Amino acid sequence: MDSLGWNFLQAYTVVSGGSANGTGATSSEIHWLLYKDATEDNDPYKGLITKEIYNK
């Protein structure tokens, strides 16, 4: 992503599932926050594959 001009801002994990007493299955997702300084309207999308494009 760096070679495409993206900058790392933050990463965080979201945990879901389980129960209040600590039993049950849990799952986690890692989220990465990136930003890019764009100089043209289409610039942020250069080299980026969206979920819709990937699924085609």
C-alpha positions in Angstrom: 0.0 0.0 0.0 2.9 2.3 0.7 4.1 2.0 -3.0 0.6 3.3 -4.0 0.9 6.3 -1.8 -1.1 5.1 1.2 -0.1 6.0 4.8 -0.7 3.9 7.9 -2.8 5.7 10.6 -4.0 3.1 13.1 -4.8 -0.6 13.5 -7.3 -2.0 16.0 -9.1 -5.3 16.7 -12.8 -5.8 17.2 -13.8 -8.9 19.2 -17.4 -10.2 19.2 -19.3 -13.1 20.5 -18.9 -14.9 23.8 -20.9 -14.1 26.9 -20.7 -12.0 30.0 -19.2 -14.9 32.1 -16.4 -15.5 29.6 -17.8 -18.6 27.9 -18.9 -19.1 24.3 -17.2 -18.7 21.0 -15.6 -15.4 20.0 -14.3 -14.0 16.8 -12.0 -11.1 16.0 -11.4 -8.8 13.1 -8.4 -6.6 12.5 -9.1 -3.2 11.0 -6.4 -1.0 9.4 -6.9 2.7 8.9 -5.0 4.1 6.0 -5.1 7.5 4.3 -3.9 9.0 1.1 -3.3 12.6 0.1 -5.1 12.8 -3.3 -4.1 15.3 -6.0 -6.7 14.3 -8.5 -10.4 13.1 -8.2 -9.6 9.5 -9.2 -6.2 9.3 -7.4 -7.4 7.5 -4.2 -8.7 4.6 -6.3 -5.5 3.9 -8.3 -4.3 0.4 -7.6 -7.2 -0.3 -5.2 -9.4 -3.4 -5.7 -12.9 -3.0 -4.1 -14.9 -5.9 -2.8 -17.3 -5.5 -5.8 -14.4 -5.7 -8.3 -12.8 -8.6 -6.5 -16.0 -10.6 -6.5 -16.4 -10.2 -10.3 
